[in-house]
Every structure is written in structure tokens, then in C-alpha cells.
Amino acid sequence: MAKLQKSIDKRNALIKATIELVNNNGFHATPMSKIAKMANVSPATIYLYFENKQDLVNQTYIEVKTEYSEYAFATYNNDMSVDEGFEIIWKRIADFKLNDSENAMFLAQCDNTPIIDEPSLQEGIKHLQPLLDLWKRGKEEGIIKPISDYLLYAYAINPLSFLMMTQKRSAFKLDETHIEAAYQVAWDSIKVNK
């Protein structure tokens, strides 16, 4: 049992080091040797868990995306109205991005640069299925604009990454009033105006 825990700890250390180094240096300026050094393991140890650097980054992405989506949808259920469900999900996403900024920053880099392979990106999208299903229902009920999910995400969710980066560099501190205003702008950008 202790050997298994040691193995899990090493793998987790490699994931954590990957997130930190990719966030600070970018994918291409993060060699495996640096990841191993930061994780306090030998470079050869990496290959016990991952095929190569791409595999390490892909698996890190999937793990962080899983954690993100589990958090985002933890208090949501399909019986909620579209507007109530969207508010719950949006505010959970905001909370994650603003309070777990290392993981959120890593996801933003992965989603906005070509460092993740296509199968891993598609796997990541599957984690957003409850939100996509909610939007589909909202379109069918005439509550959400009948536009591409990519446009909905770009206008309603992606601005949170900008706010996260602004807060991270201490240019703007988001308080409850700002969060509420940001939510209202996000909702107004995707709802059908009646």
C-alpha cells in the first residue's frame, strides 16, 4: 500500500510541476528535465507514467478539466430552469477560475493554444456536456439565442479567463458586486431578448 501511495505521489508531483512550469514558461520552454527536477524525481521516472511530454501535458489537461467540470456542475441538476441552471454553473465556473487560478490558467493556455492534441481536446469538451445540454434545452425553449455553442462559450464563459488574468496581475480585484455584474453581462449576451 505504501508503494502504491508513493507512486501516486510521484505522478501527482509531475502533474503539479507540469502545470506550474507550463503556466510560467509555456509548453515549448518546459523541458522534461525541468519537470522532473521540480517534481523531485529522476527524468527516467516520468516515462513510468507518461509516454512523452505530449502525453504528460494531455493527461494533465484531462485531469484538470475533470476537476474543473466536477466543480462546475456539483450543485447543478437537470430539473433546474435554464436561467437558474446557467447561473449556478456560471458562478461555479467563476469561483473555480478566480480561486484556483493555477489550474484555470493551465486550462486557458491549453484551450487557446495548440499544445493539446485533438483527441484530448475532444475529451475535454465531453466534460462540458451538462452545460451544452442546458444550452440545447435553452435554445429549444426559446430562452437562449440559437447560435453556435462556440459563440455562446466565447461570450458567456471565456471572459472569465480575462477577468482571472486581470485579477492575477492585481490590476482589478473582483468582489461580489463585480461577480454579479459579470454574470448579468454573460447572461444578457446569450439570452433571447423578449
C-alpha positions in Angstrom: 0.0 0.0 0.0 2.8 2.4 0.9 4.5 1.7 -2.5 1.2 2.5 -4.3 0.8 5.8 -2.4 4.4 6.7 -3.3 3.7 6.1 -6.9 0.5 8.2 -6.8 2.5 11.0 -5.0 5.2 11.0 -7.7 2.6 11.1 -10.5 0.8 14.0 -8.7 4.1 15.8 -8.3 4.7 15.5 -12.0 1.3 16.9 -12.8 1.7 19.8 -10.4 5.1 20.6 -11.8 3.8 20.5 -15.4 1.0 22.9 -14.5 3.3 25.4 -12.8 6.1 25.3 -15.5 3.7 25.5 -18.4 1.9 28.4 -16.8 5.2 30.2 -16.1 7.3 29.3 -19.1 4.9 28.0 -21.8 4.8 24.5 -23.3 7.9 24.7 -25.5 10.1 26.2 -22.8 9.3 23.4 -20.4 11.7 20.5 -20.9 11.1 17.2 -19.3 14.2 17.6 -17.2 12.8 20.7 -15.6 9.5 19.0 -14.8 11.4 16.1 -13.2 13.6 18.4 -11.2 10.6 20.4 -9.9 8.7 17.2 -9.1 11.9 15.9 -7.3 12.1 12.7 -9.4 14.6 11.4 -11.9 13.9 12.2 -15.5 13.5 8.5 -16.2 10.7 8.3 -13.7 8.5 10.4 -15.9 8.4 7.6 -18.5 7.0 5.2 -16.0 3.8 7.3 -16.0 3.8 9.0 -19.4 4.9 8.1 -22.9 6.4 11.5 -23.6 5.9 15.2 -23.0 2.8 15.4 -25.1 1.2 12.5 -23.2 2.1 14.2 -19.9 0.5 17.5 -20.9 -2.5 15.8 -22.5 -3.1 13.7 -19.3 -2.6 16.8 -17.1 -5.2 18.6 -19.2 -7.7 15.8 -18.9 -7.2 15.6 -15.1 -7.5 19.3 -14.6 -10.5 19.5 -16.9 -12.2 16.7 -15.0 -11.6 18.5 -11.7 -12.9 21.7 -13.2 -16.1 20.2 -14.6 -16.8 18.2 -11.4 -16.6 21.5 -9.5 -18.6 23.5 -12.1 -21.6 21.0 -12.1 -21.5 19.9 -8.4 -24.6 21.9 -7.4 -26.5 21.7 -10.8 -29.2 19.3 -11.7 -31.2 18.9 -14.9 -34.5 19.8 -13.2 -33.5 23.4 -12.8 -34.9 26.0 -15.2 -32.5 27.1 -17.9 -31.8 30.5 -16.3 -31.3 29.1 -12.8 -29.1 26.3 -14.1 -26.9 28.7 -16.1 -26.5 31.0 -13.1 -25.4 28.1 -10.9 -23.0 26.7 -13.5 -21.6 30.1 -14.4 -21.0 31.2 -10.8 -19.3 27.8 -10.0 -17.0 28.3 -13.1 -16.2 31.8 -12.0 -15.4 30.6 -8.5 -13.1 27.9 -9.9 -11.3 30.3 -12.3 -10.9 33.0 -9.7 -9.9 30.8 -6.7 -8.0 28.0 -8.4 -6.1 30.2 -10.8 -3.2 27.9 -11.4 -5.4 25.1 -12.7 -7.7 27.6 -14.5 -4.7 29.3 -16.2 -3.4 26.0 -17.3 -6.8 25.1 -18.9 -6.9 28.5 -20.6 -3.5 28.0 -22.1 -4.5 24.6 -23.3 -7.8 25.7 -24.7 -6.3 28.7 -26.5 -3.0 27.3 -27.9 -2.3 24.2 -30.0 -0.4 22.4 -27.2 -3.1 19.7 -26.6 -3.8 17.1 -29.2 -7.3 16.9 -30.8 -8.4 13.7 -29.1 -7.6 15.2 -25.7 -9.4 18.4 -26.6 -12.5 16.4 -27.7 -12.3 14.5 -24.4 -12.2 17.9 -22.6 -15.3 19.1 -24.4 -17.2 16.0 -23.2 -16.6 17.2 -19.7 -18.8 20.3 -20.5 -21.7 18.2 -21.7 -24.1 19.3 -18.9 -23.6 23.0 -20.0 -24.0 22.1 -23.7 -27.2 20.1 -22.9 -28.5 23.1 -20.9 -27.8 25.4 -23.8 -29.6 23.0 -26.2 -32.6 22.9 -23.9 -32.5 26.7 -23.7 -32.4 27.0 -27.5 -35.4 24.6 -27.8 -37.4 26.6 -25.2 -36.5 29.9 -27.0 -34.6 31.2 -23.9 -31.1 31.1 -25.3 -30.1 32.5 -28.7 -30.0 29.9 -31.4 -26.3 30.3 -32.2 -23.3 28.1 -32.1 -22.1 26.7 -28.7 -18.7 28.1 -29.6 -20.2 31.6 -29.7 -22.1 31.0 -26.5 -19.0 29.9 -24.8 -16.9 32.8 -26.2 -19.3 35.4 -25.0 -20.6 33.9 -21.7 -17.7 31.8 -20.3 -14.5 32.9 -21.9 -14.5 36.4 -20.4 -13.9 34.8 -17.1 -10.4 33.9 -18.2 -9.7 37.6 -18.9 -11.0 38.6 -15.5 -8.9 35.8 -13.9 -5.7 37.1 -15.6 -6.6 40.7 -14.6 -7.1 39.7 -11.0 -3.9 37.6 -11.0 -1.8 40.5 -12.0 -3.6 42.6 -9.4 -5.0 45.1 -11.9 -8.5 44.5 -10.7 -10.0 42.8 -7.7 -13.3 41.1 -8.2 -15.8 41.4 -5.4 -19.3 40.1 -5.1 -20.7 43.2 -6.9 -18.4 42.6 -9.8 -19.2 38.9 -10.0 -22.9 39.7 -10.1 -22.4 42.3 -12.8 -20.2 40.0 -14.8 -22.8 37.2 -14.5 -25.6 39.6 -15.7 -23.5 40.6 -18.7 -22.8 37.0 -19.5 -26.5 36.0 -19.3 -27.6 39.1 -21.3 -25.2 38.1 -24.0 -26.7 34.7 -24.6 -30.4 35.0 -23.7 -33.1 35.8 -26.2 -34.4 39.4 -25.6 -38.1 39.3 -25.4 
